[in-house]
């Protein structure tokens, strides 16, 4: 068989050669440094697995997403092996790798405690030090059923019975622990040198409330203790930045029992939200977008026409008006199409760019709700562009440049993914292929690194997804650019070309903040509540040294700042100056401004920045002008 490598080279091997031997054929050093391989672009495999036909092979290292997946998947089996040794009789359900670590769902009469987790960690490290090989064994359906029935493992028996008759089955053995598993895994436990079991939770078998509640143990592992220490420090820092805590502390938003999943913005939160909206609208004006607003409720027939009824109705809310069925919009796109369709268009009109800060509602399960990150009502910074096929690349390039400007403004790094046709898609596969290739070639022409996200496109078209990385290097899915050849067809929209013929436009869906609520939650944690001046609900607190002696003069200075449009507050409470400074810092106000005899005499101001312990005397007029400049230029 022929094996092709990323550099284009091809080597021949005997059939059923292991990936380990293929790696060794390149170099022993490579074989030691990789965790597994991606075969034929989308199949993740361990080094112990074999190939039997011509394939493309890309070996992957520990520091890749796929490498970590293999490492953590094996770690879940390592944890199960340790639990089996310490708590015989435990049954194991499923134990996958997740974004950060792994978990295993277990059935045991023993109720696990934090003290137990420490014992399991020690046992995991003990097994890992034995340098156990992770052995893969293919098995027939009949033998697999017999094996797990004899063990009394009802969970694995159920899983096997639910698989198609011809589904290939495999076992993975790690010491005395054997599990039904598709894989893939690392070759040996020797590199698992730092272990932390993070928490215990309840989880219904297969996510069904009618099934038994199992115990789920979460954990994470690394090759080095220093990596684990860094991760645990990040978790502690993330707790301090929790937007739910800071949102309450800073009076930004609330969620009431009367409306779970429906955020209430408080005055400080509205300042933040309005600042973000004004910034976006200024960019939309500059980029030639027309701003629209479409109704929140539209009749049911529209959602059948758009395809949302067939693909999204379980996430929608419905109501009746005059005995007719209506839906509360989960997305803004059908409304934008109606705006486009309300008048005839010529090719000279295109591209037409329509921007909408649209309020949408989507049904989320109560258990999934999470502060501002997962809500049932939110504002999308949507835009819908109607373009000719020839305009696609130019418009997407402009959108990506706009995205870069916005994310850079907030100090985010980002990564681009191209999401391709899902299983539940609408339209002609050939049209999808054309749309996907248009996105890929556009991103490549911009010299943007990207990854393919197979099968994760919208039901009506492929998309570019933009993942942001915050100050803790956590990833957040925010921006999206979606190419849509389907809805223009379903809504029968067109423009008249230069030959007088009716032609379908292509529709581009675009959001850059994504959900404004989610973006605000991300910003709170990204900045730890210490926003740049232009976003801060309060810019500065004025604190007279003596309210009786200096209060009147300080109030006059305070009014000068107000007149310049700055958001300042005057602390006239009967409290000590120290407490006023501490309270202002606790509220994360960017500046505490103290004024007494010396400041009034010298026309200066004593400025303490948030997070600092010392004050600096600055010329009053100079400081005022600098604040105005920073605010107006959104520095």
C-alpha positions as CSV (number, residue, x, y, z in Angstrom):
1,X,0.0,0.0,0.0
2,X,1.1,3.6,-0.6
3,X,1.2,6.2,2.2
4,X,1.3,9.9,1.3
5,X,2.7,12.4,3.8
6,X,2.0,16.2,4.2
7,X,5.1,17.1,2.2
8,X,3.8,15.2,-0.8
9,X,6.2,12.3,-0.4
10,X,4.9,8.7,-0.9
11,X,6.3,5.5,0.6
12,X,5.1,1.9,0.2
13,X,4.4,-0.4,3.1
14,X,3.0,-3.9,3.6
15,X,-0.7,-4.0,4.4
16,X,-1.6,-3.9,8.1
17,X,1.5,-1.9,9.0
18,X,1.1,0.0,12.3
19,X,1.3,3.8,12.3
20,X,4.1,3.4,14.8
21,X,6.2,1.4,12.3
22,X,5.3,4.0,9.6
23,X,6.5,6.8,11.9
24,X,9.7,4.8,12.6
25,X,10.4,4.4,8.9
26,X,10.8,8.2,8.8
27,X,12.8,8.4,12.0
28,X,13.0,7.0,15.5
29,X,12.8,10.6,16.8
30,X,9.6,11.2,15.0
31,X,8.1,8.0,16.4
32,X,9.0,9.1,19.9
33,X,7.7,12.6,19.5
34,X,4.2,12.0,18.1
35,X,1.0,10.9,19.8
36,X,-1.0,9.6,16.8
37,X,-2.0,10.6,13.3
38,X,-4.8,12.1,11.3
39,X,-5.5,9.7,8.4
40,X,-7.2,10.8,5.2
41,X,-7.7,14.3,6.7
42,X,-10.5,13.4,9.2
43,X,-9.8,10.1,11.0
44,X,-7.9,10.3,14.3
45,X,-5.9,7.2,15.0
46,X,-3.4,5.9,17.6
47,X,0.1,4.6,16.8
48,X,-1.0,1.1,17.7
49,X,-3.5,1.1,14.9
50,X,-2.8,-0.4,11.5
51,X,-3.5,0.7,7.9
52,X,-4.5,-1.7,5.2
53,X,-5.0,0.5,2.1
54,X,-3.6,3.6,0.4
55,X,-3.9,6.5,2.8
56,X,-2.7,10.1,3.5
57,X,-1.1,10.3,7.0
58,X,-0.3,13.4,9.0
59,X,1.4,12.6,12.3
60,X,0.4,14.8,15.3
61,X,2.2,15.9,18.4
62,X,1.1,16.5,22.0
63,X,0.8,20.3,21.6
64,X,-2.0,20.0,19.0
65,X,-5.7,19.8,19.7
66,X,-5.8,16.3,18.3
67,X,-2.7,15.3,20.3
68,X,-4.3,16.5,23.5
69,X,-7.5,14.6,22.7
70,X,-5.6,11.4,22.4
71,X,-3.7,12.1,25.6
72,X,-6.9,12.9,27.6
73,X,-8.9,10.0,26.1
74,X,-6.2,7.7,27.4
75,X,-6.2,9.5,30.7
76,X,-9.9,8.7,31.1
77,X,-9.1,5.0,30.7
78,X,-6.2,5.4,33.2
79,X,-8.6,6.9,35.7
80,X,-11.0,4.0,35.2
81,X,-8.2,1.5,35.7
82,X,-7.3,3.2,39.0
83,X,-11.0,3.2,40.1
84,X,-11.4,-0.4,39.2
85,X,-8.3,-1.3,41.4
86,X,-9.4,0.8,44.4
87,X,-13.2,0.2,44.1
88,X,-13.8,-3.3,42.7
89,X,-17.3,-3.8,41.3
90,X,-17.6,-0.4,39.7
91,X,-19.3,-0.3,36.3
92,X,-18.0,2.1,33.7
93,X,-20.4,3.8,31.2
94,X,-18.6,6.3,28.9
95,X,-15.4,8.2,29.3
96,X,-14.6,10.6,26.6
97,X,-12.0,13.4,26.2
98,X,-13.5,16.8,26.3
99,X,-12.3,20.3,25.5
100,X,-10.2,20.6,28.7
101,X,-9.5,17.1,30.0
102,X,-11.9,14.1,30.3
103,X,-14.6,12.5,32.4
104,X,-15.9,9.1,33.1
105,X,-19.5,8.2,34.1
106,X,-19.5,5.4,36.6
107,X,-22.1,3.3,38.4
108,X,-21.0,2.4,42.0
109,X,-22.7,2.0,45.3
110,X,-19.9,3.9,46.8
111,X,-20.5,7.7,46.9
112,X,-17.3,9.3,45.8
113,X,-15.9,12.2,47.8
114,X,-13.0,14.7,47.3
115,X,-10.9,12.5,49.5
116,X,-11.4,9.6,47.1
117,X,-10.3,11.7,44.2
118,X,-6.9,12.2,45.9
119,X,-6.5,8.4,46.2
120,X,-7.5,7.9,42.6
121,X,-4.9,10.5,41.5
122,X,-2.2,8.7,43.3
123,X,-3.2,5.3,41.8
124,X,-3.3,6.8,38.3
125,X,0.3,8.1,38.7
126,X,1.4,4.8,40.0
127,X,-0.1,2.9,37.0
128,X,1.3,5.6,34.6
129,X,4.8,5.1,36.0
130,X,4.6,1.4,35.1
131,X,4.6,2.5,31.5
132,X,1.6,0.4,30.5
133,X,1.0,0.0,26.8
134,X,-2.5,0.7,25.6
135,X,-3.4,-2.3,23.5
136,X,-6.1,-2.3,20.8
137,X,-7.9,-5.5,19.9
138,X,-10.6,-5.8,17.3
139,X,-13.5,-8.1,18.4
140,X,-16.7,-9.5,16.8
141,X,-20.1,-8.4,17.9
142,X,-20.9,-11.8,19.3
143,X,-17.6,-12.0,21.3
144,X,-18.0,-8.5,22.6
145,X,-21.6,-9.3,23.9
146,X,-20.4,-12.5,25.5
147,X,-17.5,-10.7,27.2
148,X,-19.5,-7.9,28.7
149,X,-22.5,-10.1,29.6
150,X,-20.2,-12.4,31.6
151,X,-18.8,-9.3,33.3
152,X,-22.3,-8.1,34.1
153,X,-21.6,-4.8,32.3
154,X,-25.1,-3.8,31.3
155,X,-23.9,-0.4,29.9
156,X,-21.5,-1.9,27.4
157,X,-24.1,-4.5,26.4
158,X,-26.7,-1.8,25.7
159,X,-24.2,0.2,23.7
160,X,-23.3,-2.8,21.6
161,X,-27.0,-3.7,20.9
162,X,-27.7,-0.1,19.8
163,X,-24.9,-0.2,17.2
164,X,-25.5,-1.2,13.6
165,X,-25.0,-5.0,13.0
166,X,-22.0,-4.4,10.8
167,X,-20.3,-1.7,13.0
168,X,-16.7,-2.6,13.7
169,X,-15.9,-3.1,17.4
170,X,-12.7,-2.8,19.4
171,X,-11.5,-3.2,22.9
172,X,-8.7,-1.2,24.5
173,X,-6.7,-2.8,27.3
174,X,-4.7,-0.8,29.9
175,X,-3.2,-3.2,32.5
176,X,-6.1,-5.0,34.1
177,X,-8.7,-2.6,32.7
178,X,-10.5,-3.5,29.4
179,X,-13.1,-1.3,27.8
180,X,-15.2,-1.2,24.7
181,X,-13.9,1.8,22.9
182,X,-13.6,3.1,19.3
183,X,-10.4,4.9,20.3
184,X,-8.1,6.6,19.5
185,X,-5.4,6.5,22.2
186,X,-1.7,7.2,22.9
187,X,0.6,4.3,22.8
188,X,1.8,4.2,26.4
189,X,1.1,5.8,29.8
190,X,4.7,6.8,30.5
191,X,4.1,10.5,29.5
192,X,1.2,11.1,31.9
193,X,3.1,12.7,34.7
194,X,0.7,15.3,36.2
195,X,-2.9,14.4,37.2
196,X,-5.7,16.4,38.8
197,X,-9.3,15.2,39.3
198,X,-11.4,18.3,39.3
199,X,-14.9,17.5,40.4
200,X,-17.7,15.0,40.9
201,X,-21.1,15.5,39.3
202,X,-24.3,13.6,38.6
203,X,-25.2,12.6,35.1
204,X,-28.1,10.5,33.8
205,X,-27.1,7.5,31.7
206,X,-27.2,8.6,28.0
207,X,-28.5,12.0,29.2
208,X,-32.0,10.6,29.7
209,X,-33.8,11.7,33.0
210,X,-35.7,8.3,32.9
211,X,-32.4,6.5,33.3
212,X,-30.2,5.9,36.4
213,X,-28.2,8.8,37.8
214,X,-24.5,8.0,37.5
215,X,-21.5,9.7,39.1
216,X,-19.3,11.7,36.7
217,X,-15.7,12.4,37.6
218,X,-13.9,15.1,35.7
219,X,-10.2,15.3,35.4
220,X,-7.2,16.6,33.4
221,X,-3.6,15.5,32.9
222,X,-0.4,16.8,31.4
223,X,3.1,15.8,30.5
224,X,4.6,18.2,33.1
225,X,3.6,19.4,36.5
226,X,4.3,23.0,35.4
227,X,1.6,22.6,32.8
228,X,-0.9,21.5,35.4
229,X,0.1,24.3,37.7
230,X,-0.4,26.8,35.0
231,X,-3.8,25.3,34.2
232,X,-4.9,25.4,37.8
233,X,-3.8,29.0,38.2
234,X,-5.9,29.8,35.1
235,X,-8.9,28.2,36.7
236,X,-8.5,30.2,39.9
237,X,-8.1,33.4,37.8
238,X,-11.2,32.5,35.8
239,X,-13.2,32.2,39.1
240,X,-12.1,35.7,40.0
241,X,-13.3,36.9,36.6
242,X,-16.6,35.1,36.6
243,X,-19.0,37.4,34.8
244,X,-21.9,36.3,36.9
245,X,-20.1,37.5,40.1
246,X,-18.7,40.7,38.5
247,X,-21.9,41.4,36.7
248,X,-23.7,41.6,40.1
249,X,-20.8,43.4,41.9
250,X,-20.7,46.1,39.2
251,X,-24.5,46.3,38.8
252,X,-24.4,45.4,35.1
253,X,-27.3,42.9,34.8
254,X,-29.6,40.6,36.7
255,X,-31.6,37.5,35.9
256,X,-34.9,37.1,37.8
257,X,-36.7,33.9,38.8
258,X,-39.7,35.3,36.9
259,X,-37.7,35.1,33.7
260,X,-34.9,32.4,33.7
261,X,-32.6,32.9,30.8
262,X,-34.0,36.4,30.1
263,X,-31.4,39.0,31.2
264,X,-32.4,42.4,32.7
265,X,-29.9,45.1,32.0
266,X,-29.2,47.5,34.8
267,X,-28.2,51.2,34.2
268,X,-24.4,50.4,34.3
269,X,-25.0,47.4,31.9
270,X,-27.0,49.5,29.5
271,X,-24.0,52.0,29.3
272,X,-21.8,49.1,28.3
273,X,-24.3,47.6,25.8
274,X,-25.0,51.0,24.3
275,X,-21.3,51.8,24.0
276,X,-20.8,48.5,22.1
277,X,-23.8,49.2,19.8
278,X,-22.6,52.8,19.0
279,X,-19.2,51.6,18.1
280,X,-20.6,48.9,15.8
281,X,-23.0,51.4,14.2
282,X,-20.2,53.8,13.5
283,X,-18.3,51.0,11.7
284,X,-21.5,50.0,9.8
285,X,-22.0,53.6,8.6
286,X,-18.4,53.8,7.4
287,X,-18.7,50.4,5.6
288,X,-21.9,51.3,3.7
289,X,-24.5,49.3,5.6
290,X,-28.1,50.4,5.8
291,X,-29.5,49.8,9.3
292,X,-32.9,48.2,9.6
293,X,-35.2,46.8,12.3
294,X,-37.6,43.9,11.6
295,X,-40.5,42.6,13.7
296,X,-40.0,40.2,16.6
297,X,-43.1,38.1,15.7
298,X,-43.9,36.9,12.2
299,X,-46.4,34.3,11.0
300,X,-45.7,30.6,10.9
301,X,-45.8,30.3,7.1
302,X,-42.7,32.4,6.9
303,X,-40.7,30.0,9.0
304,X,-41.9,27.1,6.8
305,X,-40.7,29.0,3.8
306,X,-37.3,29.8,5.3
307,X,-36.7,26.2,6.4
308,X,-36.4,27.0,10.1
309,X,-39.6,25.0,10.7
310,X,-38.1,21.8,9.5
311,X,-34.6,22.4,10.9
312,X,-35.0,24.6,14.0
313,X,-38.6,24.5,15.4
314,X,-37.6,22.7,18.6
315,X,-35.7,25.9,19.6
316,X,-38.5,28.3,18.8
317,X,-41.3,29.9,20.7
318,X,-44.8,30.2,19.3
319,X,-48.0,32.3,19.9
320,X,-51.4,32.9,18.3
321,X,-52.7,36.2,17.0
322,X,-56.3,36.5,15.6
323,X,-56.4,32.7,15.6
324,X,-53.4,32.4,13.4
325,X,-50.1,30.8,14.3
326,X,-47.0,33.1,14.7
327,X,-43.4,32.5,15.8
328,X,-41.1,34.7,17.9
329,X,-38.0,35.0,15.7
330,X,-35.0,32.9,16.6
331,X,-33.0,34.5,13.8
332,X,-33.2,37.8,11.8
333,X,-32.5,36.6,8.3
334,X,-36.1,36.0,7.0
335,X,-37.0,39.6,8.0
336,X,-34.0,40.9,6.1
337,X,-35.1,39.0,3.0
338,X,-38.6,40.5,3.3
339,X,-36.9,44.0,3.3
340,X,-34.9,43.1,0.2
341,X,-38.0,41.7,-1.5
342,X,-40.1,44.8,-0.8
343,X,-38.9,46.6,-3.9
344,X,-37.3,45.7,-7.3
345,X,-33.5,45.7,-7.6
346,X,-31.0,46.1,-10.4
347,X,-27.5,44.8,-10.6
348,X,-26.4,48.4,-10.1
349,X,-27.9,48.3,-6.6
350,X,-25.8,45.4,-5.5
351,X,-24.1,44.8,-3.1
352,X,-26.9,45.7,-0.7
353,X,-25.8,45.5,2.9
354,X,-28.4,45.5,5.7
355,X,-27.4,45.7,9.3
356,X,-29.7,44.8,12.2
357,X,-29.2,44.7,16.0
358,X,-32.0,42.2,16.2
359,X,-33.5,40.8,19.4
360,X,-34.1,37.1,19.1
361,X,-35.5,34.3,21.3
362,X,-34.4,30.7,21.3
363,X,-35.5,27.9,23.6
364,X,-32.7,26.6,25.7
365,X,-33.0,23.8,28.3
366,X,-33.0,25.2,31.8
367,X,-29.9,23.1,32.7
368,X,-27.9,24.7,29.9
369,X,-28.5,28.4,31.0
370,X,-25.4,30.1,32.2
371,X,-25.2,33.8,33.0
372,X,-24.9,35.8,29.8
373,X,-23.2,33.0,28.0
374,X,-26.3,30.9,27.4
375,X,-29.6,32.8,27.5
376,X,-33.0,32.5,25.9
377,X,-33.2,36.1,24.6
378,X,-30.3,38.1,23.1
379,X,-29.3,40.7,20.6
380,X,-27.5,39.6,17.5
381,X,-25.4,42.1,15.6
382,X,-26.6,40.7,12.3
383,X,-26.0,41.8,8.8
384,X,-27.3,40.4,5.6
385,X,-25.7,41.1,2.3
386,X,-27.3,40.5,-1.1
387,X,-24.5,40.2,-3.7
388,X,-23.7,38.9,-7.1
389,X,-21.6,35.8,-7.4
390,X,-18.8,38.0,-8.7
391,X,-19.0,40.1,-5.5
392,X,-18.7,37.2,-3.0
393,X,-15.0,37.3,-2.5
394,X,-14.7,41.1,-2.2
395,X,-17.5,41.3,0.3
396,X,-16.2,38.5,2.5
397,X,-12.7,40.0,2.4
398,X,-14.2,43.3,3.6
399,X,-16.1,41.5,6.4
400,X,-13.0,39.7,7.5
401,X,-11.0,43.0,7.6
402,X,-13.9,44.5,9.7
403,X,-13.7,41.6,12.0
404,X,-10.0,42.0,12.4
405,X,-10.4,45.7,13.3
406,X,-13.1,44.9,15.9
407,X,-11.3,42.1,17.6
408,X,-8.0,44.0,17.6
409,X,-9.8,46.9,19.3
410,X,-10.6,44.6,22.3
411,X,-7.2,42.9,22.4
412,X,-8.4,39.5,21.2
413,X,-6.4,37.1,19.2
414,X,-8.5,34.9,16.9
415,X,-8.6,31.7,14.8
416,X,-10.6,31.0,11.7
417,X,-12.5,27.8,10.9
418,X,-14.5,26.9,7.8
419,X,-17.6,24.8,8.7
420,X,-18.8,22.6,5.9
421,X,-22.1,20.8,4.9
422,X,-23.9,19.2,7.9
423,X,-25.9,16.0,7.6
424,X,-29.2,18.0,8.0
425,X,-28.6,20.3,5.1
426,X,-30.9,22.0,2.6
427,X,-30.3,22.3,-1.1
428,X,-28.1,20.8,-3.8
429,X,-24.8,19.3,-2.7
430,X,-23.1,20.6,-5.9
431,X,-24.1,24.2,-4.9
432,X,-22.7,23.5,-1.4
433,X,-19.4,22.5,-2.9
434,X,-19.2,25.7,-4.9
435,X,-20.1,27.8,-1.8
436,X,-17.5,25.9,0.4
437,X,-14.8,26.4,-2.2
438,X,-15.6,30.2,-2.4
439,X,-15.0,30.5,1.4
440,X,-11.8,28.5,1.3
441,X,-10.3,30.4,-1.6
442,X,-11.3,33.8,-0.1
443,X,-9.6,33.0,3.3
444,X,-6.5,31.7,1.5
445,X,-6.3,34.9,-0.6
446,X,-6.3,36.8,2.7
447,X,-3.4,34.6,3.9
448,X,-5.5,33.7,7.0
449,X,-4.6,30.3,8.6
450,X,-7.7,28.2,8.9
451,X,-9.0,24.8,9.9
452,X,-11.8,22.8,8.4
453,X,-14.7,22.1,10.8
454,X,-16.3,19.2,8.9
455,X,-20.1,19.0,9.1
456,X,-20.7,22.0,11.3
457,X,-22.2,24.4,8.7
458,X,-25.6,26.0,9.0
459,X,-28.4,24.0,7.4
460,X,-28.6,26.5,4.6
461,X,-25.0,27.1,3.8
462,X,-21.3,26.8,4.8
463,X,-19.7,29.4,7.0
464,X,-16.6,30.9,8.4
465,X,-16.5,30.7,12.2
466,X,-14.2,33.0,14.2
467,X,-12.9,31.8,17.5
468,X,-11.6,34.4,19.9
469,X,-8.9,33.9,22.6
470,X,-9.2,36.1,25.7
471,X,-6.6,37.3,28.1
472,X,-6.5,33.8,29.8
473,X,-6.1,32.2,26.3
474,X,-9.6,30.6,26.6
475,X,-11.4,30.1,23.2
476,X,-14.8,31.6,22.5
477,X,-16.9,31.1,19.4
478,X,-18.2,34.6,18.3
479,X,-18.0,35.8,14.7
480,X,-19.5,34.0,11.8
481,X,-19.8,34.6,8.0
482,X,-22.3,32.4,6.3
483,X,-22.7,31.9,2.5
484,X,-26.3,31.1,1.5
485,X,-27.5,30.0,-1.9
486,X,-30.7,28.4,-0.5
487,X,-32.9,31.2,1.0
488,X,-32.8,33.3,-2.1
489,X,-34.2,30.3,-3.9
490,X,-36.9,29.6,-1.3
491,X,-38.0,33.2,-1.1
492,X,-37.8,33.7,-4.9
493,X,-35.8,36.9,-4.7
494,X,-33.9,38.3,-7.7
495,X,-32.3,41.3,-9.3
496,X,-32.3,42.3,-12.9
497,X,-28.8,42.0,-14.6
498,X,-27.3,44.1,-17.3
499,X,-29.1,42.0,-20.0
500,X,-32.5,42.6,-18.4
501,X,-32.6,39.0,-17.1
502,X,-33.8,38.0,-13.6
503,X,-30.9,36.5,-11.5
504,X,-30.7,35.2,-8.0
505,X,-28.5,37.1,-5.6
506,X,-26.3,35.3,-3.2
507,X,-27.0,36.0,0.5
508,X,-24.2,36.5,3.0
509,X,-25.2,36.3,6.7
510,X,-22.7,38.0,9.1
511,X,-22.3,38.5,12.8
512,X,-19.2,39.8,14.5
513,X,-20.0,40.2,18.1
514,X,-22.3,37.2,17.7
515,X,-24.7,37.4,20.6
516,X,-24.2,40.8,22.3
517,X,-25.0,39.3,25.6
518,X,-22.4,36.6,25.2
519,X,-19.9,39.1,24.0
520,X,-20.5,41.3,27.0
521,X,-20.0,38.2,29.3
522,X,-16.7,37.5,27.5
523,X,-15.5,41.1,27.8
524,X,-16.3,41.1,31.5
525,X,-14.0,38.1,32.0
526,X,-11.5,39.2,29.4
527,X,-10.9,42.6,31.2
528,X,-11.8,41.2,34.7
529,X,-14.4,44.0,34.9
530,X,-11.7,46.7,34.4
531,X,-12.9,48.0,31.0
532,X,-11.1,50.5,28.8
533,X,-12.4,54.0,29.5
534,X,-14.8,54.2,26.6
535,X,-16.7,51.1,27.8
536,X,-16.5,51.8,31.6
537,X,-19.9,52.6,33.1
538,X,-18.2,55.2,35.3
539,X,-15.0,56.9,34.2
540,X,-13.9,58.5,37.5
541,X,-14.9,59.1,41.1
542,X,-14.4,62.6,42.5
543,X,-13.4,62.5,46.2
544,X,-12.9,65.8,48.2
545,X,-10.3,65.6,51.0
546,X,-12.9,67.3,53.2
547,X,-16.5,67.5,52.0
548,X,-17.2,70.6,54.1
549,X,-14.0,72.5,53.1
550,X,-13.5,71.4,49.5
551,X,-16.9,70.0,48.4
552,X,-18.2,73.0,46.6
553,X,-15.1,73.7,44.6
554,X,-14.6,70.0,43.7
555,X,-18.3,69.9,42.6
556,X,-17.5,72.7,40.1
557,X,-14.6,70.7,38.7
558,X,-16.8,67.6,38.6
559,X,-19.4,69.6,36.5
560,X,-16.6,70.5,34.0
561,X,-16.0,66.8,33.4
562,X,-19.8,66.2,33.1
563,X,-20.1,68.9,30.5
564,X,-17.4,67.2,28.4
565,X,-19.6,64.1,28.2
566,X,-17.6,62.1,30.7
567,X,-19.3,59.6,33.0
568,X,-18.1,60.7,36.4
569,X,-19.5,60.5,39.9
570,X,-19.2,62.7,43.0
571,X,-18.8,60.8,46.3
572,X,-20.5,63.0,48.9
573,X,-21.0,60.2,51.5
574,X,-20.1,60.7,55.1
575,X,-17.2,58.2,54.9
576,X,-13.5,58.4,55.2
577,X,-11.4,59.2,52.1
578,X,-9.7,55.8,52.3
579,X,-13.1,54.0,52.2
580,X,-14.3,56.1,49.3
581,X,-11.1,55.2,47.3
582,X,-11.5,51.5,48.2
583,X,-15.2,51.4,47.2
584,X,-14.4,53.1,43.9
585,X,-11.7,50.5,43.2
586,X,-14.0,47.6,44.2
587,X,-16.4,48.9,41.6
588,X,-13.5,48.9,39.1
589,X,-13.8,52.6,38.3
590,X,-10.8,53.5,36.1
591,X,-9.8,56.6,38.1
592,X,-10.1,57.9,41.7
593,X,-9.6,61.7,41.7
594,X,-8.8,63.2,45.1
595,X,-8.8,67.0,45.5
596,X,-7.8,69.1,48.5
597,X,-6.0,72.4,49.4
598,X,-2.8,71.7,47.3
599,X,-4.7,70.6,44.3
600,X,-7.1,73.6,44.3
601,X,-4.2,75.9,44.8
602,X,-2.0,74.4,42.0
603,X,-4.9,73.6,39.6
604,X,-3.9,69.9,39.7
605,X,-5.6,66.7,40.5
606,X,-4.4,63.7,42.5
607,X,-5.1,60.7,40.2
608,X,-5.1,57.0,41.3
609,X,-5.6,54.4,38.6
610,X,-7.6,51.3,39.2
611,X,-5.5,48.6,40.7
612,X,-2.7,50.9,41.8
613,X,-1.8,51.9,45.3
614,X,-0.1,55.3,44.6
615,X,-1.5,58.5,43.3
616,X,0.1,60.9,40.8
617,X,-0.5,64.7,40.7
618,X,-1.4,65.8,37.2
619,X,-2.3,69.2,35.8
620,X,-6.1,69.4,35.9
621,X,-6.7,70.8,32.3
622,X,-4.2,68.3,30.8
623,X,-5.9,65.4,32.6
624,X,-9.3,66.5,31.5
625,X,-8.3,66.9,27.8
626,X,-6.5,63.5,27.9
627,X,-9.6,61.8,29.3
628,X,-11.8,63.3,26.6
629,X,-9.4,62.2,23.9
630,X,-9.2,58.6,25.3
631,X,-13.0,58.4,25.5
632,X,-13.9,59.9,22.1
633,X,-11.2,58.0,20.3
634,X,-12.2,54.7,22.1
635,X,-8.6,54.1,23.1
